[in-house]
């Protein structure tokens, strides 16, 4: 045991302070709404909303369950873990997924967002591209 560790233990049983890297807050969590639990967020939020919880080190996007017993019907939360590549957890990747989800299920979509992020069916829904949603030259 190091002398510093012994001093911290003697001082009311406090632990040694963590390294500065461990104390840093996640920058992306400041951009989104934080909820106490995932279930509260899913109940209060709408499809396409990005959120996090107090203790989570990840972001979530509210979507709709399409199949299976677990997701069932109604809203679900899709998680994006930092350091993971599937699905990508960079802010741009999460934002893109949230926008596509909002275009598909939520309200508040626009032709500009549909032309940038939408699939063919979403483009068709918003009247972007040809009759089947394809851009010219596809």
Phi, psi and omega in degrees: 000136179279158181300318181297318179298319179297319180296318179295322179291324179289332183276077177059029175069018179289149178273160177296138179298146181286161178296157184298330179296324182283336181276345183295138175279157177284126184295324184291336182290341177285345182271346187237166178280137178258135177244162179290317180223164178293320182297324176296318180296317181294324179289319186272334186272177179237160181303133181097354180280136177263135179211173173214173175244168186302316185264348185286143175258029183218168177254155178230150174236132179281131179225189177246139175287132183252330183204165176090161182283325182293307183282323176056221179253153178100192185279147175226171177242129176256127185263146178235110184264129177299140181090350179266148179256347181230107349285160180300143186248012175290157183301319182295323179292317179294316180297319179296316179297318180296320179294317177298320179295318179295320177296321183284315188245329188265187176251164178100015177278162178220165179297324181296314178294321180296320180290330182276315188247345190283153172280179180300317182293324178290319177298320178296318180300322182266002177074033179255136180083200181282194184295335178255010177089359180280142173286159177295135179093358179276000000 
